[in-house]
Amino acid sequence: MVVRRIRFDLDGWDALDRDDRELAIGRRLSDGAPLTGGTEDSTPDLQAEDELGMKQIPEFAHIRRARARNADERFLRRGYSYDDTPSSPDEISETGLIFCAFQADVARQFIPAQRRRAARHQAGPLCGGH
């Protein structure tokens, strides 16, 4: 099992407009469906292009980078939100996600997806783990 504490940059997220948030995730905010359509449980069409030939789900989208590339990379994941209350009035709360990944082989299953996500976040993260 891998457990990560991921702190959210809520100010950075709030600065994005709705379209940019949806592109960052690769899903519609209204119902969780992939940008390529369907419902929250629909498989995203990672090859779908818009009328200009651009990927409907961009290369940087979380849904694309976190998705297993083959059966060996599949694992069970669960997230639990947290919000640490400040200890003094001068501090702000820290909000994020406790991310748990359950797999038989961390190197074969978890690490490939984590490397894809880390490569994107080097260019300007909206969240950072510790």
Disulfide bonds with the S-S distance in Angstrom:
none
